[in-house]
């Protein structure tokens, strides 16, 4: 994963509790940055990176993710003292997604529905990573050049907020999938399961977790032990029987 350096703070995005911002970087690109100094803390950045790269592994459309170095001096560009405090606490490595200029929020009643196979793959992915934040109220989907893009996975992997005993809970069915905005539009989830589950391998997960900075892996264990915990949790979740697939099928029939 590339690491870039922020060169100019442009504007905050005040739509979410994490208050991400648009910044320019030293590669002449523009990015949406998620800050480790925000209220959700570094675990939200871990979820953003890990879930986002799992989505990419599965072939789902997601903006490129990079690590971005933020200098505390950039906080001087922000007049809001609360946001300024977030920027100061976020000096160092943060996570950023490529900014999609002109992209619009996906609204189910305003645009054609996505391909059923794509919708099923997104439902499968969100159930796998336990993403609670893809609802009708907050789809976290964007339309850009007529294509659908997944954004904002900071609420995924919520098991890491209660690390103790998380492996025993790795097979949870994820009942929150019933509120997924694409569930009514999804094609055959078992077909999606047959295609996607084999892509979740130990090697792929280790490669993804290796990209997470040590300082984000806060908890009771060392950074390397924590990485192994994520990999083991996700491998167990991907093993048969996958209760989250059955739960999604049940939810669709209700």
Residue, then its C-alpha position, 0 to 999 in steps of 0.5 A: x500500500x502506498x504512503x503519501x504525505x498531505x500537503x494541503x488541508x482543504x475542507x472537512x466533510x461534516x456528514x459523519x461523526x468521524x469528520x473526515x476531510x478532503x486534502x491534497x497530497x504530494x502525489x498531486x492527488x486529492x483524498x478523503x482522509x479518515x483521522x485516527x484522532x477522531x472520536x472512533x479512534x484508530x480501530x475505525x482506521x483498521x476497519x477502513x483499511x482491512x474491510x476496504x482491502x477485503x472488498x478489493x480482494x473480492x473484486x468489489x468497486x472501492x476507491x484506492x486506499x492509501x496511508x497518508x502522513x499528516x503534519x500537525x501544522x496543517x491544523x492551522x488551516x481549520x478555524x473550528x477548534x474541535x476539528x483542529x483538535x482532531x487534526x492535532x491528535x492525528x499527526x502521523x499516519x492516517x488512512x485515505x481514500x481517493x476522492x471521486x470528484x462529482x460523485x453523488x450519493x447512491x439513492x435507491x429511488x433515484x437511480x437504476x438498481x445495481x446488477x443483482x449479482x453485484x448487489x448479492x456480492x456486496x451483501x455477502x461482503x458486508x455480512x462477512x465483515x459485519x458492516x452495520x453501516x449500509x442501510x437505507x438511512x446511510x447507504x455509503x454507496x456512491x455513483x461516479x461515472x455511472x458506476x457504483x462505489x463502496x465507501x466508509x467501512x469504519x463501522x465494520x469488524x465491530x468485534x474488535x471493540x470487544x476483543x475478549x472472547x472474539x474468536x468464540x463469536x466469529x461465527x455469529x450470523x450477523x442479524x443486522x443484515x436485515x437492514x441492508x439497503x441492497x438486500x431486497x435487490x440482491x441476486x442469489x446469495x448462495x451463488x455469491x457465497x460459492x464465488x467469494x468464500x474461496x477468495x478468503x485465504x490465510x495468505x490474502x488476509x495476512x497480506x492485508x493485515x501486514x499493511x496496518x501500522x503497528x500504532x493502530x493495533x491498540x489493545x492488550x496484545x502486541x501488534x503482531x499478536x493482534x494481527x494474528x487475531x484478526x486473521x484467525x477471526x476472519x478465517x473462522x468466519x469464512x469457514x463452513x458453515x457460514x451462518x451469516x449467509x443463511x441469516x441473510x437468506x432468512x432476512x430476505x424472506x421476512 
